[in-house]
Amino acid sequence: MYQATKIVIITERTILEGVTKLIEQGGATGYTHVEAGGKGSRGMRSANKPGISGVMANVKIEAIVCDKAKAEAIITTVSRTYFKNYSGIAYVEPVEILRPYKFDV
């Protein structure tokens, strides 16, 4: 097993495309996103009842990079670009991976 860092970003679906572009520009080779629901400082968000055209829906985006500094740079860029005007949280966590060559550019 090899050490790596997972990026987790939970934010509004309306900015998904922009966030994933920043993730790729930051050096991640890919990402996964899924619908997300929950409760936070901006109230309740439901993955099952997203509102009109999904405007109020949230997504959880995950990416893995081998370098922690790269992960921190990506979430800092996402936060500075979007979180002043959109709801969102971002964090990193250590993970163990089998094939590190899949996660480096």
N, CA, C and O atoms as CSV, one atom per row, in Angstrom:
chain,resi,resn,atom,element,x,y,z
A,1,MET,N,N,0.845,-1.185,0.000
A,1,MET,CA,C,0.000,0.000,0.000
A,1,MET,C,C,0.888,1.245,0.000
A,1,MET,O,O,1.997,1.241,0.534
A,2,TYR,N,N,0.371,2.301,-0.611
A,2,TYR,CA,C,1.090,3.566,-0.722
A,2,TYR,C,C,0.265,4.676,-0.080
A,2,TYR,O,O,-0.965,4.657,-0.127
A,3,GLN,N,N,0.949,5.632,0.510
A,3,GLN,CA,C,0.288,6.769,1.145
A,3,GLN,C,C,-0.112,7.801,0.093
A,3,GLN,O,O,0.645,8.071,-0.840
A,4,ALA,N,N,-1.288,8.366,0.246
A,4,ALA,CA,C,-1.773,9.425,-0.639
A,4,ALA,C,C,-2.713,10.314,0.172
A,4,ALA,O,O,-2.947,10.074,1.356
A,5,THR,N,N,-3.240,11.330,-0.478
A,5,THR,CA,C,-4.165,12.253,0.184
A,5,THR,C,C,-5.449,12.350,-0.624
A,5,THR,O,O,-5.421,12.563,-1.836
A,6,LYS,N,N,-6.580,12.189,0.067
A,6,LYS,CA,C,-7.887,12.331,-0.589
A,6,LYS,C,C,-8.425,13.728,-0.321
A,6,LYS,O,O,-8.413,14.214,0.810
A,7,ILE,N,N,-8.891,14.353,-1.376
A,7,ILE,CA,C,-9.553,15.654,-1.310
A,7,ILE,C,C,-11.048,15.384,-1.274
A,7,ILE,O,O,-11.555,14.595,-2.071
A,8,VAL,N,N,-11.756,16.028,-0.359
A,8,VAL,CA,C,-13.211,15.915,-0.296
A,8,VAL,C,C,-13.786,17.326,-0.298
A,8,VAL,O,O,-13.435,18.158,0.539
A,9,ILE,N,N,-14.674,17.579,-1.253
A,9,ILE,CA,C,-15.332,18.881,-1.363
A,9,ILE,C,C,-16.830,18.628,-1.446
A,9,ILE,O,O,-17.288,17.869,-2.299
A,10,ILE,N,N,-17.589,19.258,-0.568
A,10,ILE,CA,C,-19.047,19.174,-0.612
A,10,ILE,C,C,-19.549,20.582,-0.878
A,10,ILE,O,O,-19.286,21.505,-0.108
A,11,THR,N,N,-20.277,20.734,-1.980
A,11,THR,CA,C,-20.690,22.070,-2.396
A,11,THR,C,C,-21.940,21.999,-3.262
A,11,THR,O,O,-22.531,20.933,-3.432
A,12,GLU,N,N,-22.328,23.125,-3.796
A,12,GLU,CA,C,-23.531,23.217,-4.618
A,12,GLU,C,C,-23.288,22.652,-6.019
A,12,GLU,O,O,-22.233,22.865,-6.617
A,13,ARG,N,N,-24.276,21.935,-6.520
A,13,ARG,CA,C,-24.158,21.325,-7.843
A,13,ARG,C,C,-23.925,22.369,-8.936
A,13,ARG,O,O,-23.288,22.070,-9.946
A,14,THR,N,N,-24.427,23.572,-8.748
A,14,THR,CA,C,-24.305,24.597,-9.792
A,14,THR,C,C,-22.858,24.947,-10.109
A,14,THR,O,O,-22.580,25.456,-11.195
A,15,ILE,N,N,-21.929,24.690,-9.193
A,15,ILE,CA,C,-20.525,25.017,-9.466
A,15,ILE,C,C,-19.670,23.768,-9.700
A,15,ILE,O,O,-18.442,23.853,-9.702
A,16,LEU,N,N,-20.302,22.625,-9.893
A,16,LEU,CA,C,-19.583,21.364,-10.087
A,16,LEU,C,C,-18.555,21.457,-11.208
A,16,LEU,O,O,-17.403,21.068,-11.019
A,17,GLU,N,N,-18.947,21.959,-12.355
A,17,GLU,CA,C,-18.033,22.015,-13.495
A,17,GLU,C,C,-16.809,22.878,-13.191
A,17,GLU,O,O,-15.682,22.497,-13.508
A,18,GLY,N,N,-17.030,24.026,-12.586
A,18,GLY,CA,C,-15.912,24.905,-12.252
A,18,GLY,C,C,-14.981,24.296,-11.221
A,18,GLY,O,O,-13.761,24.410,-11.340
A,19,VAL,N,N,-15.545,23.652,-10.212
A,19,VAL,CA,C,-14.731,23.021,-9.170
A,19,VAL,C,C,-13.902,21.883,-9.756
A,19,VAL,O,O,-12.717,21.759,-9.446
A,20,THR,N,N,-14.510,21.055,-10.597
A,20,THR,CA,C,-13.760,19.934,-11.160
A,20,THR,C,C,-12.659,20.413,-12.110
A,20,THR,O,O,-11.616,19.769,-12.220
A,21,LYS,N,N,-12.882,21.524,-12.789
A,21,LYS,CA,C,-11.804,22.093,-13.618
A,21,LYS,C,C,-10.625,22.509,-12.748
A,21,LYS,O,O,-9.473,22.267,-13.108
A,22,LEU,N,N,-10.902,23.134,-11.602
A,22,LEU,CA,C,-9.826,23.536,-10.697
A,22,LEU,C,C,-9.097,22.315,-10.131
A,22,LEU,O,O,-7.880,22.349,-9.945
A,23,ILE,N,N,-9.827,21.255,-9.862
A,23,ILE,CA,C,-9.202,20.021,-9.368
A,23,ILE,C,C,-8.227,19.477,-10.408
A,23,ILE,O,O,-7.100,19.110,-10.076
A,24,GLU,N,N,-8.660,19.427,-11.662
A,24,GLU,CA,C,-7.787,18.926,-12.723
A,24,GLU,C,C,-6.608,19.867,-12.976
A,24,GLU,O,O,-5.480,19.414,-13.167
A,25,GLN,N,N,-6.869,21.166,-12.976
A,25,GLN,CA,C,-5.789,22.134,-13.167
A,25,GLN,C,C,-4.764,22.046,-12.042
A,25,GLN,O,O,-3.585,22.335,-12.247
A,26,GLY,N,N,-5.211,21.647,-10.856
A,26,GLY,CA,C,-4.320,21.509,-9.710
A,26,GLY,C,C,-3.467,20.255,-9.733
A,26,GLY,O,O,-2.582,20.091,-8.894
A,27,GLY,N,N,-3.724,19.370,-10.683
A,27,GLY,CA,C,-2.875,18.196,-10.835
A,27,GLY,C,C,-3.508,16.858,-10.543
A,27,GLY,O,O,-2.838,15.832,-10.663
A,28,ALA,N,N,-4.773,16.826,-10.165
A,28,ALA,CA,C,-5.443,15.536,-9.961
A,28,ALA,C,C,-5.750,14.920,-11.322
A,28,ALA,O,O,-6.123,15.626,-12.258
A,29,THR,N,N,-5.595,13.615,-11.427
A,29,THR,CA,C,-5.830,12.941,-12.703
A,29,THR,C,C,-7.289,12.563,-12.915
A,29,THR,O,O,-7.662,12.128,-14.004
A,30,GLY,N,N,-8.110,12.722,-11.898
A,30,GLY,CA,C,-9.524,12.400,-12.015
A,30,GLY,C,C,-10.244,12.731,-10.723
A,30,GLY,O,O,-9.647,13.242,-9.775
A,31,TYR,N,N,-11.525,12.436,-10.697
A,31,TYR,CA,C,-12.348,12.729,-9.522
A,31,TYR,C,C,-13.619,11.901,-9.603
A,31,TYR,O,O,-13.945,11.348,-10.653
A,32,THR,N,N,-14.326,11.821,-8.499
A,32,THR,CA,C,-15.631,11.183,-8.429
A,32,THR,C,C,-16.586,12.172,-7.790
A,32,THR,O,O,-16.217,12.862,-6.839
A,33,HIS,N,N,-17.808,12.250,-8.299
A,33,HIS,CA,C,-18.806,13.085,-7.632
A,33,HIS,C,C,-20.121,12.331,-7.521
A,33,HIS,O,O,-20.504,11.568,-8.408
A,34,VAL,N,N,-20.802,12.568,-6.403
A,34,VAL,CA,C,-22.099,11.949,-6.130
A,34,VAL,C,C,-23.017,13.002,-5.527
A,34,VAL,O,O,-22.553,13.983,-4.947
A,35,GLU,N,N,-24.318,12.793,-5.667
A,35,GLU,CA,C,-25.285,13.684,-5.033
A,35,GLU,C,C,-25.123,13.592,-3.519
A,35,GLU,O,O,-24.817,12.525,-2.987
A,36,ALA,N,N,-25.326,14.697,-2.836
A,36,ALA,CA,C,-25.154,14.714,-1.379
A,36,ALA,C,C,-26.281,15.502,-0.728
A,36,ALA,O,O,-26.812,16.447,-1.310
A,37,GLY,N,N,-26.630,15.109,0.460
A,37,GLY,CA,C,-27.614,15.833,1.252
A,37,GLY,C,C,-27.122,15.921,2.683
A,37,GLY,O,O,-26.204,15.203,3.078
A,38,GLY,N,N,-27.729,16.795,3.449
A,38,GLY,CA,C,-27.340,16.929,4.848
A,38,GLY,C,C,-27.768,18.268,5.400
A,38,GLY,O,O,-28.545,18.994,4.781
A,39,LYS,N,N,-27.251,18.586,6.573
A,39,LYS,CA,C,-27.605,19.829,7.231
A,39,LYS,C,C,-26.334,20.540,7.658
A,39,LYS,O,O,-25.400,19.920,8.166
A,40,GLY,N,N,-26.311,21.843,7.447
A,40,GLY,CA,C,-25.162,22.644,7.836
A,40,GLY,C,C,-25.585,24.050,8.179
A,40,GLY,O,O,-26.756,24.304,8.461
A,41,SER,N,N,-24.638,24.963,8.158
A,41,SER,CA,C,-24.906,26.343,8.552
A,41,SER,C,C,-25.902,27.042,7.633
A,41,SER,O,O,-26.518,28.032,8.028
A,42,ARG,N,N,-26.064,26.543,6.421
A,42,ARG,CA,C,-27.017,27.140,5.481
A,42,ARG,C,C,-28.324,26.364,5.410
A,42,ARG,O,O,-29.117,26.555,4.488
A,43,GLY,N,N,-28.546,25.487,6.387
A,43,GLY,CA,C,-29.811,24.762,6.448
A,43,GLY,C,C,-29.716,23.359,5.894
A,43,GLY,O,O,-28.628,22.824,5.680
A,44,MET,N,N,-30.882,22.776,5.665
A,44,MET,CA,C,-30.998,21.404,5.201
A,44,MET,C,C,-30.942,21.350,3.684
A,44,MET,O,O,-31.576,22.153,2.999
A,45,ARG,N,N,-30.175,20.393,3.164
A,45,ARG,CA,C,-30.131,20.113,1.730
A,45,ARG,C,C,-30.459,18.641,1.549
A,45,ARG,O,O,-29.900,17.791,2.242
A,46,SER,N,N,-31.345,18.337,0.639
A,46,SER,CA,C,-31.751,16.958,0.412
A,46,SER,C,C,-31.249,16.472,-0.930
A,46,SER,O,O,-31.419,17.149,-1.944
A,47,ALA,N,N,-30.635,15.307,-0.943
A,47,ALA,CA,C,-30.198,14.705,-2.198
A,47,ALA,C,C,-31.392,14.158,-2.971
A,47,ALA,O,O,-31.330,14.036,-4.195
A,48,ASN,N,N,-32.475,13.830,-2.277
A,48,ASN,CA,C,-33.646,13.244,-2.922
A,48,ASN,C,C,-34.635,14.279,-3.432
A,48,ASN,O,O,-35.413,13.987,-4.340
A,49,LYS,N,N,-34.625,15.481,-2.871
A,49,LYS,CA,C,-35.535,16.545,-3.274
A,49,LYS,C,C,-34.721,17.812,-3.519
A,49,LYS,O,O,-34.703,18.714,-2.681
A,50,PRO,N,N,-34.047,17.882,-4.666
A,50,PRO,CA,C,-33.109,18.972,-4.899
A,50,PRO,C,C,-33.719,20.328,-5.184
A,50,PRO,O,O,-32.978,21.306,-5.284
A,51,GLY,N,N,-35.012,20.437,-5.317
A,51,GLY,CA,C,-35.604,21.733,-5.630
A,51,GLY,C,C,-35.797,21.892,-7.126
A,51,GLY,O,O,-35.702,20.926,-7.883
A,52,ILE,N,N,-36.062,23.092,-7.536
A,52,ILE,CA,C,-36.339,23.365,-8.939
A,52,ILE,C,C,-35.095,23.110,-9.775
A,52,ILE,O,O,-34.065,23.752,-9.573
A,53,SER,N,N,-35.187,22.179,-10.708
A,53,SER,CA,C,-34.108,21.844,-11.636
A,53,SER,C,C,-32.803,21.482,-10.937
A,53,SER,O,O,-31.737,21.605,-11.541
A,54,GLY,N,N,-32.853,21.046,-9.704
A,54,GLY,CA,C,-31.647,20.656,-8.996
A,54,GLY,C,C,-30.776,21.801,-8.541
A,54,GLY,O,O,-29.635,21.585,-8.133
A,55,VAL,N,N,-31.290,23.020,-8.603
A,55,VAL,CA,C,-30.495,24.197,-8.267
A,55,VAL,C,C,-29.980,24.140,-6.840
A,55,VAL,O,O,-28.850,24.554,-6.580
A,56,MET,N,N,-30.774,23.642,-5.917
A,56,MET,CA,C,-30.378,23.631,-4.513
A,56,MET,C,C,-29.670,22.340,-4.102
A,56,MET,O,O,-29.393,22.142,-2.920
A,57,ALA,N,N,-29.377,21.468,-5.051
A,57,ALA,CA,C,-28.742,20.191,-4.730
A,57,ALA,C,C,-27.258,20.375,-4.425
A,57,ALA,O,O,-26.614,21.294,-4.933
A,58,ASN,N,N,-26.736,19.500,-3.601
A,58,ASN,CA,C,-25.314,19.476,-3.286
A,58,ASN,C,C,-24.657,18.263,-3.922
A,58,ASN,O,O,-25.322,17.281,-4.251
A,59,VAL,N,N,-23.349,18.343,-4.090
A,59,VAL,CA,C,-22.554,17.228,-4.572
A,59,VAL,C,C,-21.356,17.044,-3.651
A,59,VAL,O,O,-20.861,17.991,-3.038
A,60,LYS,N,N,-20.911,15.810,-3.574
A,60,LYS,CA,C,-19.669,15.491,-2.869
A,60,LYS,C,C,-18.669,15.067,-3.935
A,60,LYS,O,O,-18.923,14.144,-4.709
A,61,ILE,N,N,-17.539,15.747,-3.964
A,61,ILE,CA,C,-16.507,15.497,-4.961
A,61,ILE,C,C,-15.280,14.963,-4.234
A,61,ILE,O,O,-14.844,15.535,-3.235
A,62,GLU,N,N,-14.729,13.869,-4.739
A,62,GLU,CA,C,-13.524,13.298,-4.152
A,62,GLU,C,C,-12.463,13.116,-5.227
A,62,GLU,O,O,-12.762,12.746,-6.362
A,63,ALA,N,N,-11.229,13.382,-4.851
A,63,ALA,CA,C,-10.088,13.148,-5.736
A,63,ALA,C,C,-8.927,12.683,-4.875
A,63,ALA,O,O,-8.852,13.012,-3.691
A,64,ILE,N,N,-8.025,11.919,-5.468
A,64,ILE,CA,C,-6.851,11.442,-4.745
A,64,ILE,C,C,-5.604,11.935,-5.458
A,64,ILE,O,O,-5.480,11.828,-6.678
A,65,VAL,N,N,-4.686,12.475,-4.673
A,65,VAL,CA,C,-3.376,12.883,-5.186
A,65,VAL,C,C,-2.314,12.295,-4.265
A,65,VAL,O,O,-2.573,12.034,-3.090
A,66,CYS,N,N,-1.130,12.091,-4.803
A,66,CYS,CA,C,-0.069,11.486,-3.995
A,66,CYS,C,C,0.623,12.493,-3.088
A,66,CYS,O,O,1.262,12.102,-2.112
A,67,ASP,N,N,0.507,13.772,-3.391
A,67,ASP,CA,C,1.219,14.807,-2.646
A,67,ASP,C,C,0.243,15.638,-1.805
A,67,ASP,O,O,-0.689,16.235,-2.345
A,68,LYS,N,N,0.456,15.676,-0.488
A,68,LYS,CA,C,-0.436,16.424,0.402
A,68,LYS,C,C,-0.431,17.915,0.085
A,68,LYS,O,O,-1.476,18.562,0.155
A,69,ALA,N,N,0.726,18.468,-0.261
A,69,ALA,CA,C,0.808,19.897,-0.593
A,69,ALA,C,C,-0.053,20.215,-1.812
A,69,ALA,O,O,-0.686,21.269,-1.871
A,70,LYS,N,N,-0.077,19.308,-2.780
A,70,LYS,CA,C,-0.918,19.487,-3.970
A,70,LYS,C,C,-2.394,19.481,-3.574
A,70,LYS,O,O,-3.176,20.290,-4.074
A,71,ALA,N,N,-2.770,18.578,-2.688
A,71,ALA,CA,C,-4.155,18.498,-2.218
A,71,ALA,C,C,-4.561,19.779,-1.507
A,71,ALA,O,O,-5.646,20.311,-1.743
A,72,GLU,N,N,-3.691,20.271,-0.640
A,72,GLU,CA,C,-3.993,21.501,0.094
A,72,GLU,C,C,-4.088,22.702,-0.839
A,72,GLU,O,O,-4.919,23.585,-0.629
A,73,ALA,N,N,-3.244,22.742,-1.865
A,73,ALA,CA,C,-3.303,23.837,-2.840
A,73,ALA,C,C,-4.619,23.803,-3.611
A,73,ALA,O,O,-5.209,24.850,-3.876
A,74,ILE,N,N,-5.076,22.618,-3.967
A,74,ILE,CA,C,-6.337,22.486,-4.705
A,74,ILE,C,C,-7.505,22.982,-3.864
A,74,ILE,O,O,-8.314,23.773,-4.349
A,75,ILE,N,N,-7.613,22.537,-2.618
A,75,ILE,CA,C,-8.772,22.968,-1.828
A,75,ILE,C,C,-8.693,24.446,-1.464
A,75,ILE,O,O,-9.725,25.098,-1.301
A,76,THR,N,N,-7.497,24.975,-1.336
A,76,THR,CA,C,-7.353,26.415,-1.089
A,76,THR,C,C,-7.841,27.208,-2.288
A,76,THR,O,O,-8.538,28.209,-2.124
A,77,THR,N,N,-7.484,26.776,-3.491
A,77,THR,CA,C,-7.933,27.452,-4.710
A,77,THR,C,C,-9.448,27.374,-4.853
A,77,THR,O,O,-10.090,28.373,-5.178
A,78,VAL,N,N,-10.022,26.201,-4.615
A,78,VAL,CA,C,-11.479,26.041,-4.696
A,78,VAL,C,C,-12.161,26.952,-3.680
A,78,VAL,O,O,-13.131,27.635,-4.008
A,79,SER,N,N,-11.663,26.962,-2.466
A,79,SER,CA,C,-12.257,27.786,-1.412
A,79,SER,C,C,-12.208,29.269,-1.760
A,79,SER,O,O,-13.212,29.970,-1.634
A,80,ARG,N,N,-11.059,29.745,-2.191
A,80,ARG,CA,C,-10.918,31.167,-2.530
A,80,ARG,C,C,-11.761,31.557,-3.739
A,80,ARG,O,O,-12.246,32.686,-3.826
A,81,THR,N,N,-11.933,30.633,-4.658
A,81,THR,CA,C,-12.686,30.921,-5.882
A,81,THR,C,C,-14.191,30.911,-5.647
A,81,THR,O,O,-14.904,31.735,-6.219
A,82,TYR,N,N,-14.687,29.996,-4.819
A,82,TYR,CA,C,-16.130,29.774,-4.747
A,82,TYR,C,C,-16.802,29.970,-3.390
A,82,TYR,O,O,-17.966,30.366,-3.353
A,83,PHE,N,N,-16.128,29.713,-2.291
A,83,PHE,CA,C,-16.842,29.607,-1.022
A,83,PHE,C,C,-17.278,30.926,-0.409
A,83,PHE,O,O,-17.967,30.923,0.611
A,84,LYS,N,N,-16.903,32.040,-0.991
A,84,LYS,CA,C,-17.434,33.320,-0.516
A,84,LYS,C,C,-18.891,33.480,-0.958
A,84,LYS,O,O,-19.701,34.074,-0.246
A,85,ASN,N,N,-19.212,32.946,-2.137
A,85,ASN,CA,C,-20.544,33.125,-2.714
A,85,ASN,C,C,-21.388,31.852,-2.773
A,85,ASN,O,O,-22.583,31.921,-3.059
A,86,TYR,N,N,-20.793,30.710,-2.511
A,86,TYR,CA,C,-21.505,29.432,-2.567
A,86,TYR,C,C,-21.215,28.652,-1.293
A,86,TYR,O,O,-20.154,28.800,-0.688
A,87,SER,N,N,-22.169,27.822,-0.896
A,87,SER,CA,C,-21.911,26.991,0.276
A,87,SER,C,C,-20.912,25.898,-0.095
A,87,SER,O,O,-20.875,25.426,-1.232
A,88,GLY,N,N,-20.122,25.515,0.870
A,88,GLY,CA,C,-19.167,24.449,0.607
A,88,GLY,C,C,-18.229,24.214,1.762
A,88,GLY,O,O,-17.943,25.113,2.553
A,89,ILE,N,N,-17.759,22.994,1.844
A,89,ILE,CA,C,-16.692,22.646,2.765
A,89,ILE,C,C,-15.672,21.825,1.994
A,89,ILE,O,O,-15.998,21.183,0.996
A,90,ALA,N,N,-14.449,21.852,2.463
A,90,ALA,CA,C,-13.391,21.075,1.828
A,90,ALA,C,C,-12.429,20.598,2.900
A,90,ALA,O,O,-12.133,21.316,3.854
A,91,TYR,N,N,-11.951,19.387,2.731
A,91,TYR,CA,C,-10.958,18.856,3.657
A,91,TYR,C,C,-10.127,17.796,2.958
A,91,TYR,O,O,-10.495,17.297,1.894
A,92,VAL,N,N,-9.007,17.462,3.568
A,92,VAL,CA,C,-8.157,16.392,3.059
A,92,VAL,C,C,-8.017,15.336,4.147
A,92,VAL,O,O,-8.139,15.622,5.338
A,93,GLU,N,N,-7.759,14.112,3.710
A,93,GLU,CA,C,-7.529,13.042,4.664
A,93,GLU,C,C,-6.545,12.041,4.072
A,93,GLU,O,O,-6.531,11.830,2.859
A,94,PRO,N,N,-5.723,11.423,4.914
A,94,PRO,CA,C,-4.774,10.435,4.407
A,94,PRO,C,C,-5.501,9.158,4.000
A,94,PRO,O,O,-6.453,8.730,4.652
A,95,VAL,N,N,-5.030,8.563,2.911
A,95,VAL,CA,C,-5.576,7.292,2.439
A,95,VAL,C,C,-4.420,6.399,2.005
A,95,VAL,O,O,-3.303,6.868,1.786
A,96,GLU,N,N,-4.704,5.122,1.887
A,96,GLU,CA,C,-3.736,4.169,1.360
A,96,GLU,C,C,-4.269,3.652,0.037
A,96,GLU,O,O,-5.438,3.284,-0.075
A,97,ILE,N,N,-3.398,3.629,-0.966
A,97,ILE,CA,C,-3.818,3.237,-2.312
A,97,ILE,C,C,-2.951,2.087,-2.821
A,97,ILE,O,O,-1.844,1.867,-2.329
A,98,LEU,N,N,-3.457,1.368,-3.795
A,98,LEU,CA,C,-2.732,0.236,-4.365
A,98,LEU,C,C,-1.862,0.621,-5.555
A,98,LEU,O,O,-0.760,0.093,-5.704
A,99,ARG,N,N,-2.328,1.520,-6.396
A,99,ARG,CA,C,-1.627,1.835,-7.641
A,99,ARG,C,C,-1.325,3.330,-7.717
A,99,ARG,O,O,-2.112,4.078,-8.297
A,100,PRO,N,N,-0.222,3.780,-7.155
A,100,PRO,CA,C,0.055,5.217,-7.110
A,100,PRO,C,C,0.196,5.860,-8.487
A,100,PRO,O,O,-0.068,7.053,-8.632
A,101,TYR,N,N,0.601,5.109,-9.487
A,101,TYR,CA,C,0.757,5.670,-10.831
A,101,TYR,C,C,-0.573,6.145,-11.413
A,101,TYR,O,O,-0.575,6.920,-12.369
A,102,LYS,N,N,-1.683,5.708,-10.870
A,102,LYS,CA,C,-3.000,6.155,-11.339
A,102,LYS,C,C,-3.337,7.568,-10.872
A,102,LYS,O,O,-4.276,8.183,-11.379
A,103,PHE,N,N,-2.571,8.087,-9.903
A,103,PHE,CA,C,-2.929,9.351,-9.275
A,103,PHE,C,C,-1.906,10.460,-9.478
A,103,PHE,O,O,-2.060,11.537,-8.903
A,104,ASP,N,N,-0.894,10.238,-10.259
A,104,ASP,CA,C,0.103,11.272,-10.538
A,104,ASP,C,C,0.064,11.656,-12.007
A,104,ASP,O,O,-0.145,10.820,-12.886
A,105,VAL,N,N,0.269,12.933,-12.245
A,105,VAL,CA,C,0.306,13.433,-13.627
A,105,VAL,C,C,1.707,13.248,-14.158
A,105,VAL,O,O,1.983,13.596,-15.306
